[in-house]
Amino acid sequence: MALIVAGVVVLALLGGGTYAGVRFAMAGNEPEAAPQRTVAPGQTEAQPGGEASVPATDPAGTEVAAPPSLAKPVVVDRIGLGQEPEGVTVSPDNRTIYVADQNSKDVHVVDVASKQVSVVKVPNTPRFLALSADGSRLYVTLFENNFTGNGLAVIDTAKRSLVKTIRTGPRPFEPAVAPDGRVWVPIHNGARVEIYDPQSLTEAARISVPPNPHWIVFTPDGRTAFTANHESSQISVVNVADGLVRKNFKVGRSPHALAVTPDGTRLVATNYDLDTVEVYDTGDQRLIHKINVGKEPQAVMISADGRHAYVVNEGSDNLSVIALGDGKVVSTVAVGDSPRVNAISPDGRRLYVTDGRGKTVTVLRTTEE
């Protein structure tokens, strides 16, 4: 007998044929048949995105006011690194960056001050990264180009050693750590999100979403998650408490990455095939801005003060900076060859961009010194 976490299975069709399915079940068990709940076309269940802000932190972890962000970040360094750097994240104390090298089995650990690099070996090709809130655990998605070797590697950052490798569904993309510490992993070829318990390191639940989920973000209050479902051209709105998909809404085309502003009111999505960025209200998913950027926008981060979005354009080797107040591109900054992913330091002062073919990480200053 299957164990159902939320006690329900919901399958619905929204207007325009939009799929709205959710499965929230214990790992290793298929859910039993359950009554269907029909959602009327266009029906939404509006929920505020949350007004809590996310302050920057100093090296000691103390909350400080977010510094004003620059309209045009300044390139201050390029770090040669690995064979094809892709995923990147920054430690809570701003002192360390972690980089997945996708043409190897290496996760690079870079000391920001000294630029000294150490390596943690993982069993298969590392792709994308996420850190626990305290920075003690690094979660790394793994898969090979032929879609084998799918997994989630768990690294102890203090010991810089592999704790465990968990088998996942096919092509796990950008992981995200929820405010409750659970690790959400979008399964690109599985049309689902797998959720892992940080203590047992086992799958605790899974949620069905439209095909090809790439990215997951949470509102600051931890109540809502959004998934970018790349080849479905939809974003899913998920209630974190029960794992139910409240809504799937259409976006321009091929949403690749997402970011939420620190005040929780705006959702920013990159449309890889359209060379655009769209900004939505997190509460009712109303489109606020549609913005032309560089070629093949792949990733996006928001400045610590919430004023600017930094968009990585893989096809044009640059960074578009958007003023979120009026939805206009205010500057374009050249980075390395084939930029992939970016990460902003918790103190809001540095932006790190992985340059895949360039075999570098571009470091940008995002505030005045």
N, C-alpha and C positions, 0 to 999 in steps of 0.2 A: 504493500500500500504506500503510495507516494505521500510525502509530507508537504503540505502547502503552507508556506510561511504566512502569507497575507490572508489565506483562507479563501481566495477567489482567483479565478482566471478571467480576464477580461479580453474579449475580442470585439472590436467595433469597427465600423466603417464611417469615416467622416466624409463630408462633401468632397466631390472631385476624386473619389476613389482612394483617398488617403488612408493608409493602413494604420490602425491604432491598436496594436496587440501588446499584451504584457503577460509575461510568465514570471512569477516570483516564487521560486521553488527551491527546496533544499537540493544541494549538489548531489548528483548521482541518482536522482529520482525524477521521473517524469510526472507532471501534475495529472491528477484525475480530472475527468470531465466535470465541468461545473457550469452553472447557468450563465448565459451570455447577458451582458448588459449593453443595451443599445444607446449610443450617444447620437443625438439629433445632429443633422448637418449644421456646421458652424457653431455648435455648442462649445462653450469654454467654461472653465472653472477658475476664474481669475483669482490670483493670489499675489499679494505684493512681493516684489523682489527682495524686500528688506532694506531698511535704511541704515543698518549698521555699517560703519566705515571700517576699513582695515588700515590702521596706522602703520607707518614705517617703523623699523626697529633699529636701534644702535647695536654695535657688536656685542654688548652684554645682554641683548634681548629686551631692553627696556623700550616701551612704546614712546615714540617721539612724533612730533608733527611732520607730516609728509612734506618734503622740500618742493618748491615750485619746479615743475618740469620744463625743460627746454623745448621750444618749438622746432629747433634743429639740433639734434644730438651731435656730439663731436666724437669722431673716431680717435681713440687714445692708444690703441694697441691692437696687434694681431698676434695670436698665439698659434704657432704651427702644432698640429695635433693629429696623429693617427692617419688612417687611410681615407675615411669618409665620415667625418663627424656629423651626427644628426641630432638626437635628443640631447637636451641640456637642461640643467636645473641648478639652483644656487642654495647653499646651506642657509639656515636661519640666521647665523651670525655674519653672513656676507663674506666669509673668509675662504670659502671653497666652492668651486664649480665642479659638477659631474657631467661628463660627456659620453654618450654612447657612440662607439666607432663601428659603423655598420658594415665595414669590409674586413672585420676582424672578429675576435671574440673578446674584445677589450672594453672595459668601462674605465675611462680616464678620470683621475682625481687630481684636480689642479689647485694648488695653493695660490690664491689670488695675489698675495704680496710678493712671494718669491718666484712664482711661476714654476715651482718644482712640480713635476708630474709623477704620480704613481699609477699603477694599473691593477685593476681587479679583473681576473679572468672569469668569464661566464661560459656556460656550455654551448651556447649557440649565438647567432648574430644578434647583438643588442640593437634595439630600435629607439625606444622612447623611455622617459624617466619620470619618476615622481618621488618626492621625499615625504616621510612622515612629518607631522607638525613640529616635533622636537628635533628633527634631523637625524635621528638615530638609525632609521631604516631607509634604504634606497630601494625602490621597486623598479625593475627594468623589464620591459617587454622584449620577447625574443621570437624571431622566426627567420627562416632561410628564404632565399629568393624563390625556391620551389614550394614554399609554404609548409615545409616540414619544420621540426624543431620548435614548435609553438610552445611558449611558456612564459612564466613570470619569475624572474630571478629576484631573490631577496638578499640584500647586502647589509651587513653590519658596518656602519660608516666609521665607528670608532676603531674597530679591528681591521677594517678594510678587507673583509673576507666574506665569502659566499655562505649564507645561512641555509638556504634551501632554494630549489627550483621547482616550481609548481607547473604542472601541465595545464595548458589552457586550450580554448578553442582556436580555430585557424586564424592566423594573422591578427594577433592582439596589437592594438595601436596605443595611442597616448593614454597612459593610466592617470588616474586622479585619486587623491586621498580625500575622502569625505570628512567633514568636521567631526564625525564620531570615530574617525580613525580607520574605517573600513576602506579597502582599496577597490575602486571601480575600474574595470578593464573593458574597453569596447572591443568586441570581437568582429573584425571587419567581414570575414567570410561566414560568420555565424548569425548575423542579424540579431545580436543580443549584447547585453552587458553582463559580465560576470563579476560578482562581488565577493571579495575575500576577507575573512576575519584576520585582523592583524596579530591576534594571539595564537590561534591554532594554525594559521597559514593554510587554511582549507577554504574551499568555496562554500559560502554561506547562502547565496541566493543568486538568481539570475533574472534578468528582465528582457523581454523581447522588444525590439525596436525595429523600425524599417531597415532594409539592407544597408550594409557597409558603414557602420558607425566608426568614426575616426577619433572624435574628441569629446571630452566631458568636462564641464565646469559646474560649480555650485554657486548659489547666491551666498553672500556673507552670513546670512542667518542660518544657513545649512538646511533650509526647508525644501529647496527646489534644485534639481539638477537639469542641465540641458545637454543633449547629445547631438553632435553634428553627424548626420547620416549622409555620407558623401555622395554616393551614386544614386541615392533616392531623392536628393534635393529637398530634404526635409530636416527639421530640427524637432526633436522630441522634448516635451516638458514632463519631467518625472517628479512625483511627490516622493521625497526621500524617506519619509516615515514608513510608508507602506509599500513603496516600490511600484506604485501604479502610474502608468503613463496617462497623464491628464489630457494630453493633446499632442498631435503632430501637426506642424504647420509648414507650409511650402515656403521655400526661400528661392533666391534667384536661380542658382544652379551649382551643384557640387560643393556644398559647404565643407571646408576642410578643417578649419580650426575655429575656436570660440574663446571669448574672454568676457568677463563680467566686471563692470566698474566697481570700485571700492565701496560706493554707497549702495550697490545692489540694484540700481534702477535701470541700467542699460546692458544689453547683450550685443556684443560685436561678433559678426560672423564673416569669415573670408570665403568668397566664392571663387574657387580655383580656376574654373573653366571660363568664367565671365570677366575676370580681371576687375572684380568689384568687391567692395566691403559693404555690408548692410548693418545698420544699427537698429535694434528693436527695444521697445519697452518690455522689461522683464515681467511686468504684471499681466498685461493683456496681449503681449506679443505683437503690438502694433508697430509697423515699419515707420521709423522716424527719418532715417537718412539712407540713401543709396549713393555710394561714392566710388568713382573710378580711381583705381590705383595702378601700380605697376603690373607686369605680366606674371600670371600664375601666383597669386597671393596664397601662401601656404600656412603661415602662422601669424599670431597676433598676441601682443601683450598690452596691458594698460599701465600708464604711469601711476606712481604711488599716490599722486594727488588727484587722479581721475580726469585730468584735463586732456590727455593725449593718448591716442592708440598708435602703437608701433607695429606696422604690418611688414612682414618679410615677403618679398616678391622673388620667388625662386627663378622665374624666367627672365627677369631683367636685372638681377644681381644688385638689388637695392632695397632700401627701407622707405616706405611711405609713412609720413607722420600726419595723423589726422587730428584736428582740433574737434573734440567731441561736442563742444557747445554748439557749433554751427555745421558740423559735418563736412568740413573742407580740408583738403590736403594742404598743409602749410609748409612742408618741406619734403625733399627727397634726398636720401643720403646713400652714397655708394658703399657697398660692403663687399664681401668676397665672392668667389665663383660658386654659383648655385647654392644660395643660402636656404636653409631648411627650417630651423626652429630657433626661437629666441626665448630668453628668460631674463626677467628683471630682478635685481637684487632686492631683498626685503627692505633695505633702507632707501630704495628708490633711486640710487645714484649711478648705477651701472646697468647697461643692457648688454647681454651676451648673445651673439648670433653665430650659429654653426654654419660654416661654408663647406658644403659637402665635397664638391670637386676641388675646391681650393685647399682642402686639408688644413683649414685654419678655423679659429674662433675669433671673430671681430668683437672688440670691446669698445663700447660707446659710453661716453659720459652723458647722462640725461638731465643733470642739474648743474647749476653754478657750483663751483668749488667752495 
